Amino acid sequence: MKAVIQHWYTHPAVRAALADLADYRSTLATAIEIQQVPAPTFAERPRSSLVSQRMQALGLHDVEIDELGNVYGRRPGQRDRPALLVSAHLDTVFPADTDLSIRYEGDRVYGPGIGDNSAGLAGLLRLAEVYQRFHLPTASDIWFVANVAEEGLGDLLGMRAVIDRLRTRLGAVVVIEGCDFGSLHHQAIGVRRFRIEASGPGGHSWGNFGTPSAIHVLVRLAARLTELNVPLSPRTTFNIGTISGGTSVNTIAQHASMLIDLRSVSSAALADLVNEVYRLVEEVALEQPEVHLQLTKVGDRPSGAIPREHPLVQAAVAAYQMVGAQISFQQSSTDANIPLSLGMPAVCVGLTDGGNAHRTDEYILPANLSRGMQALLLLTLAAGTIEG
């Protein structure tokens, strides 16, 4: 694919677009505009409306917000061939009342969600803009989509709906994240998430001492979960993300719950880990029958991959190398999980560098947005020629 990327790099209209993208200020301004609109998972509508308005202003075809809040816009291609999907997720991990103030410090721009994924959404809109403004030739339709429910318990709900809707039309998928410039994700790890709930009789901490506590039983289970043995290869992980319950310090808890996250690059290893969790829940339940334990699956992100030799991966490598990036191959859970799990060519790429993701002091280094956008343009031009 190096020759294909080289061809586009020397194309006169593309050269003009690349020169325009060298100025990152427009992309940064759009990222901040988006970042200022709260978009917790399952509450992305205000941000969906903003992105839809921007797509309409760019003159994209078939601009629509679906029932979930996914935003679609299409740029028609020159020939009847499989389309390219370019997506970025709308949601953030931050509650709606989070202080979204922006702070500049040195070469960094700080703000909750500025990198994940306001910069990615800004990149999506900036990409559509240069295609339109410079009348770039495209062999296939390009669907520009801003999707909901990527984070946390969203469980990739938005991307599932997007793929259901467009699957028969697509030849390739490019997913945009705001950060991790030069990181290429073509291997999707599997993720299972469970809520474990405990419920018991409860009572007063003095008068009913000895009555089983939902919290005591749950933390006993949690302690055993932390002692699970998982393989280093294939890489497999677990995490207890939250524990909650009880009503006061002097009350024997009637209810308690926790959320756990299980991951692996191997579907077999992940299945073994899930089975171990079920075994431990049953074990603790038998030891304390007065407290009822219930395990509910609340997340199921499927795994999948395309080989490093695939033309889409090679196009991404060539595009990022063309702008001087150091390539890093990563295994991860992103919106690309959905198409990859269905055998569709997909990669997830980052636009700039940053840090402190999912923290209120999250930041990006905006100067690299120029190279990230240039690589993204070259990648999508090449990807439009790939047919599954």
C-alpha positions as CSV (number, residue, x, y, z in Angstrom):
1,M,0.0,0.0,0.0
2,K,3.0,2.3,0.1
3,A,2.6,3.0,-3.6
4,V,-1.1,3.8,-3.1
5,I,-0.3,6.3,-0.3
6,Q,2.5,7.8,-2.4
7,H,0.1,8.3,-5.3
8,W,-2.4,10.2,-3.1
9,Y,0.4,12.1,-1.4
10,T,1.5,13.6,-4.7
11,H,-2.1,14.2,-6.1
12,P,-2.5,18.0,-6.6
13,A,-5.8,18.3,-4.8
14,V,-4.6,16.2,-2.0
15,R,-1.5,18.2,-1.6
16,A,-3.6,21.3,-1.2
17,A,-5.7,19.6,1.5
18,L,-2.6,18.3,3.3
19,A,-1.2,21.9,3.4
20,D,-4.5,23.1,4.8
21,L,-4.5,20.4,7.5
22,A,-1.0,21.5,8.6
23,D,-2.7,24.3,10.5
24,Y,-4.2,22.5,13.5
25,R,-6.0,25.6,14.9
26,S,-9.3,24.8,13.2
27,T,-9.3,21.2,14.4
28,L,-8.5,22.3,17.9
29,A,-11.3,25.0,17.9
30,T,-13.8,22.4,16.8
31,A,-12.6,20.0,19.5
32,I,-13.1,22.6,22.2
33,E,-16.5,23.5,20.8
34,I,-17.5,19.8,21.0
35,Q,-15.9,19.3,24.4
36,Q,-18.0,22.1,25.9
37,V,-21.2,20.1,25.3
38,P,-21.7,17.4,28.0
39,A,-22.2,13.9,26.5
40,P,-22.3,11.2,29.2
41,T,-23.0,7.7,27.8
42,F,-26.8,7.4,27.1
43,A,-27.2,11.2,27.2
44,E,-25.3,12.3,24.0
45,R,-28.3,14.0,22.3
46,P,-27.0,17.6,22.7
47,R,-23.7,16.7,21.1
48,S,-25.4,14.7,18.4
49,S,-27.4,17.8,17.5
50,L,-24.2,19.9,17.2
51,V,-22.4,17.3,15.0
52,S,-25.5,17.0,12.8
53,Q,-25.6,20.7,12.3
54,R,-22.0,20.7,11.3
55,M,-22.5,17.9,8.8
56,Q,-25.4,19.6,7.2
57,A,-23.4,22.8,6.9
58,L,-20.7,20.9,5.1
59,G,-23.2,19.7,2.5
60,L,-23.0,16.0,3.3
61,H,-25.9,13.8,2.0
62,D,-28.4,11.9,4.0
63,V,-27.6,13.6,7.3
64,E,-29.7,12.0,10.0
65,I,-29.8,11.3,13.7
66,D,-31.2,7.8,14.5
67,E,-33.2,6.7,17.5
68,L,-30.1,6.1,19.6
69,G,-28.5,9.4,18.8
70,N,-26.0,8.2,16.1
71,V,-25.3,10.8,13.5
72,Y,-24.9,9.8,9.9
73,G,-23.6,11.8,6.9
74,R,-22.6,10.5,3.4
75,R,-20.3,11.8,0.8
76,P,-21.2,10.1,-2.5
77,G,-18.4,8.3,-4.4
78,Q,-17.7,8.1,-8.1
79,R,-18.5,4.4,-8.6
80,D,-20.8,1.8,-7.3
81,R,-18.5,-0.1,-4.9
82,P,-18.3,-0.9,-1.2
83,A,-18.4,2.2,1.0
84,L,-16.0,3.3,3.6
85,L,-17.2,4.0,7.2
86,V,-15.3,6.6,9.2
87,S,-16.5,6.9,12.8
88,A,-15.8,8.6,16.1
89,H,-17.7,8.2,19.3
90,L,-19.7,11.0,20.9
91,D,-19.9,9.9,24.5
92,T,-17.6,10.7,27.5
93,V,-17.1,9.1,30.9
94,F,-18.0,12.3,32.7
95,P,-21.3,13.2,34.3
96,A,-23.3,16.0,32.8
97,D,-22.5,18.4,35.7
98,T,-18.7,18.1,35.3
99,D,-16.8,21.4,35.1
100,L,-15.7,21.4,31.5
101,S,-13.4,24.4,31.8
102,I,-10.4,24.5,29.3
103,R,-6.9,25.3,30.6
104,Y,-3.8,26.0,28.5
105,E,-0.5,25.2,30.0
106,G,2.7,25.2,27.8
107,D,2.1,23.0,24.8
108,R,-0.9,21.3,26.4
109,V,-4.6,21.9,26.4
110,Y,-6.5,20.5,29.4
111,G,-10.1,19.7,29.7
112,P,-12.3,16.7,30.6
113,G,-12.9,14.6,27.4
114,I,-10.8,16.9,25.2
115,G,-8.9,13.9,23.9
116,D,-11.4,11.1,24.4
117,N,-13.2,11.9,22.3
118,S,-13.7,15.5,21.4
119,A,-10.5,15.6,19.3
120,G,-11.7,12.4,17.5
121,L,-15.0,14.0,16.6
122,A,-13.3,17.2,15.5
123,G,-11.1,15.1,13.3
124,L,-14.1,13.4,11.8
125,L,-15.7,16.8,10.9
126,R,-12.4,18.3,9.7
127,L,-11.9,15.3,7.4
128,A,-15.3,15.7,5.9
129,E,-14.6,19.4,5.5
130,V,-11.4,18.9,3.4
131,Y,-13.0,16.3,1.3
132,Q,-15.8,18.7,0.4
133,R,-13.8,21.9,0.2
134,F,-11.0,20.5,-2.0
135,H,-13.3,18.3,-4.1
136,L,-11.2,15.2,-3.4
137,P,-11.8,12.3,-5.7
138,T,-13.4,9.3,-4.0
139,A,-14.0,5.9,-5.6
140,S,-16.6,4.9,-3.0
141,D,-19.2,6.5,-0.8
142,I,-17.8,7.6,2.6
143,W,-20.1,7.4,5.6
144,F,-19.1,9.9,8.3
145,V,-20.7,8.7,11.5
146,A,-20.6,10.0,15.1
147,N,-21.8,7.1,17.3
148,V,-23.1,6.9,20.8
149,A,-22.4,4.5,23.7
150,E,-18.7,3.5,23.3
151,E,-17.7,4.1,26.9
152,G,-18.3,1.9,29.9
153,L,-21.7,0.2,30.1
154,G,-22.6,1.6,26.7
155,D,-21.2,-1.7,25.5
156,L,-20.7,-0.4,21.9
157,L,-24.4,-0.1,21.5
158,G,-24.1,2.7,19.0
159,M,-21.6,1.0,16.7
160,R,-23.7,-2.2,16.8
161,A,-26.6,-0.2,15.4
162,V,-24.3,1.5,12.8
163,I,-22.9,-1.8,11.5
164,D,-26.4,-3.4,11.5
165,R,-27.6,-0.5,9.3
166,L,-24.6,-0.2,6.9
167,R,-23.0,-3.6,6.9
168,T,-24.1,-4.8,3.4
169,R,-22.7,-1.6,1.9
170,L,-19.3,-1.4,3.6
171,G,-15.8,-2.5,2.4
172,A,-13.8,-1.1,5.3
173,V,-14.1,0.8,8.6
174,V,-11.8,3.4,10.1
175,V,-12.4,4.3,13.8
176,I,-11.0,7.6,15.1
177,E,-9.8,8.2,18.7
178,G,-8.5,11.6,19.7
179,C,-5.2,10.4,21.2
180,D,-2.5,7.7,20.7
181,F,-1.0,9.2,17.6
182,G,0.8,6.4,15.7
183,S,-0.9,3.6,17.5
184,L,-2.8,1.2,15.3
185,H,-5.4,-1.1,16.6
186,H,-6.4,-4.1,14.4
187,Q,-6.8,-6.7,17.1
188,A,-9.9,-6.3,19.3
189,I,-9.8,-7.8,22.8
190,G,-12.9,-9.5,24.1
191,V,-14.5,-8.0,27.2
192,R,-17.2,-9.3,29.5
193,R,-18.7,-7.2,32.3
194,F,-20.9,-8.4,35.2
195,R,-22.9,-6.9,38.0
196,I,-22.9,-9.1,41.1
197,E,-25.6,-8.2,43.6
198,A,-26.0,-9.5,47.1
199,S,-29.2,-9.2,49.2
200,G,-29.9,-10.4,52.7
201,P,-32.0,-9.8,55.8
202,G,-30.1,-6.9,57.2
203,G,-30.6,-5.3,60.6
204,H,-29.0,-3.3,63.4
205,S,-25.3,-3.6,63.8
206,W,-25.7,-4.2,67.6
207,G,-29.1,-5.7,68.1
208,N,-28.8,-8.0,65.1
209,F,-25.1,-8.8,65.3
210,G,-24.4,-12.1,63.6
211,T,-27.1,-11.6,60.9
212,P,-25.4,-12.0,57.5
213,S,-24.5,-8.8,55.8
214,A,-24.8,-8.3,52.0
215,I,-21.6,-6.3,52.1
216,H,-19.6,-8.8,54.2
217,V,-20.6,-11.6,51.7
218,L,-19.8,-9.4,48.7
219,V,-16.3,-8.4,50.0
220,R,-15.6,-12.0,50.8
221,L,-16.3,-12.8,47.2
222,A,-14.3,-9.8,46.0
223,A,-11.3,-11.0,48.0
224,R,-11.4,-14.4,46.2
225,L,-11.8,-12.7,42.8
226,T,-8.6,-10.8,43.4
227,E,-6.8,-14.1,43.8
228,L,-7.8,-15.4,40.4
229,N,-4.9,-16.7,38.3
230,V,-4.9,-15.4,34.8
231,P,-2.3,-16.1,32.0
232,L,0.2,-13.6,31.0
233,S,0.0,-15.0,27.5
234,P,-2.5,-14.8,26.0
235,R,-2.9,-11.6,28.0
236,T,-5.9,-11.8,30.3
237,T,-7.0,-9.3,33.0
238,F,-9.7,-8.7,35.5
239,N,-10.8,-5.7,37.6
240,I,-13.4,-4.9,40.3
241,G,-14.5,-1.4,39.2
242,T,-17.0,-0.4,41.8
243,I,-18.5,-1.7,45.0
244,S,-21.6,0.0,46.6
245,G,-24.3,-0.8,49.1
246,G,-25.5,-0.4,52.7
247,T,-27.4,2.5,54.3
248,S,-25.4,3.6,57.3
249,V,-22.4,2.8,59.4
250,N,-24.5,1.0,62.1
251,T,-26.7,-1.0,59.7
252,I,-26.2,-4.5,58.6
253,A,-26.5,-4.1,54.9
254,Q,-29.4,-5.6,53.1
255,H,-28.1,-4.9,49.6
256,A,-24.7,-4.5,47.9
257,S,-23.3,-4.7,44.4
258,M,-20.1,-4.6,42.4
259,L,-19.1,-4.3,38.8
260,I,-16.3,-6.5,37.4
261,D,-14.5,-6.2,34.1
262,L,-12.9,-9.3,32.4
263,R,-10.7,-9.1,29.3
264,S,-8.5,-11.3,27.1
265,V,-7.1,-11.4,23.6
266,S,-8.1,-15.0,23.5
267,S,-11.8,-15.9,23.4
268,A,-11.0,-19.3,25.0
269,A,-9.0,-17.7,27.9
270,L,-11.9,-15.2,28.4
271,A,-14.4,-18.1,28.6
272,D,-12.3,-19.8,31.2
273,L,-12.1,-16.7,33.3
274,V,-15.9,-16.2,33.1
275,N,-16.4,-19.8,34.2
276,E,-14.1,-19.2,37.2
277,V,-16.1,-16.2,38.2
278,Y,-19.3,-18.2,38.0
279,R,-17.7,-20.9,40.1
280,L,-16.6,-18.5,42.9
281,V,-20.1,-16.9,43.0
282,E,-21.7,-20.3,43.5
283,E,-19.1,-21.3,46.1
284,V,-19.7,-18.2,48.2
285,A,-23.5,-18.5,47.8
286,L,-23.4,-22.1,49.2
287,E,-21.3,-20.9,52.2
288,Q,-23.8,-18.2,53.1
289,P,-27.3,-19.3,51.9
290,E,-29.1,-16.5,53.8
291,V,-27.7,-13.9,51.4
292,H,-28.8,-14.2,47.8
293,L,-26.1,-13.6,45.1
294,Q,-27.1,-12.7,41.5
295,L,-24.7,-12.4,38.6
296,T,-25.9,-10.4,35.6
297,K,-23.9,-9.8,32.4
298,V,-23.9,-6.1,31.6
299,G,-21.3,-5.9,28.9
300,D,-20.2,-8.2,26.0
301,R,-17.6,-6.7,23.7
302,P,-16.7,-9.4,21.1
303,S,-13.1,-10.0,19.9
304,G,-11.8,-10.1,16.4
305,A,-8.8,-9.2,14.3
306,I,-7.4,-8.8,10.8
307,P,-3.7,-9.7,10.2
308,R,-1.0,-7.1,10.1
309,E,-0.5,-7.9,6.4
310,H,-4.1,-6.9,5.6
311,P,-4.2,-4.0,3.0
312,L,-6.1,-1.8,5.4
313,V,-3.5,-2.2,8.2
314,Q,-0.7,-1.7,5.7
315,A,-2.4,1.4,4.4
316,A,-2.6,2.8,8.0
317,V,1.1,2.0,8.5
318,A,2.1,3.7,5.2
319,A,-0.1,6.8,5.9
320,Y,1.3,7.4,9.4
321,Q,4.9,6.7,8.3
322,M,4.4,9.2,5.5
323,V,3.9,12.0,8.2
324,G,6.8,10.8,10.3
325,A,5.0,8.7,13.0
326,Q,6.5,5.9,14.9
327,I,4.1,2.9,14.5
328,S,2.9,1.0,17.6
329,F,0.5,-1.9,17.2
330,Q,-1.9,-2.2,20.1
331,Q,-4.6,-4.7,21.2
332,S,-7.6,-2.9,22.6
333,S,-11.3,-2.6,23.0
334,T,-12.8,0.1,20.8
335,D,-15.7,0.6,18.4
336,A,-13.6,-1.4,15.9
337,N,-14.5,-4.6,18.0
338,I,-17.9,-4.8,16.3
339,P,-16.8,-4.9,12.6
340,L,-13.7,-7.0,13.4
341,S,-15.9,-9.6,15.2
342,L,-17.9,-9.9,12.1
343,G,-14.9,-10.4,9.8
344,M,-15.0,-6.9,8.4
345,P,-11.7,-5.0,7.8
346,A,-11.3,-2.3,10.5
347,V,-8.6,-0.3,12.2
348,C,-8.7,2.2,15.0
349,V,-6.3,5.1,14.8
350,G,-5.3,8.1,17.0
351,L,-4.9,11.7,15.9
352,T,-2.6,13.3,18.5
353,D,-0.7,12.8,21.8
354,G,-2.2,13.3,25.2
355,G,-2.6,11.9,28.6
356,N,-4.8,11.4,31.8
357,A,-7.7,10.0,29.8
358,H,-10.9,9.6,31.8
359,R,-9.6,12.1,34.4
360,T,-10.7,15.7,34.8
361,D,-7.1,16.8,34.1
362,E,-7.1,15.1,30.7
363,Y,-5.0,16.9,28.1
364,I,-3.8,16.8,24.5
365,L,-0.8,18.2,22.7
366,P,-2.6,19.9,19.8
367,A,0.4,20.5,17.6
368,N,0.4,16.9,16.5
369,L,-3.2,17.2,15.3
370,S,-1.8,18.4,12.0
371,R,0.1,15.2,11.3
372,G,-2.7,13.1,12.7
373,M,-5.2,14.7,10.3
374,Q,-2.8,14.4,7.4
375,A,-2.3,10.7,8.1
376,L,-6.0,10.2,8.5
377,L,-6.7,11.8,5.1
378,L,-4.2,9.6,3.3
379,L,-5.5,6.5,5.1
380,T,-9.1,7.1,4.1
381,L,-8.2,7.9,0.5
382,A,-6.4,4.5,0.3
383,A,-9.1,2.7,2.3
384,G,-11.8,3.7,-0.2
385,T,-10.2,1.3,-2.6
386,I,-10.4,-1.7,-0.3
387,E,-13.2,-4.3,-0.8
388,G,-13.4,-6.5,2.3
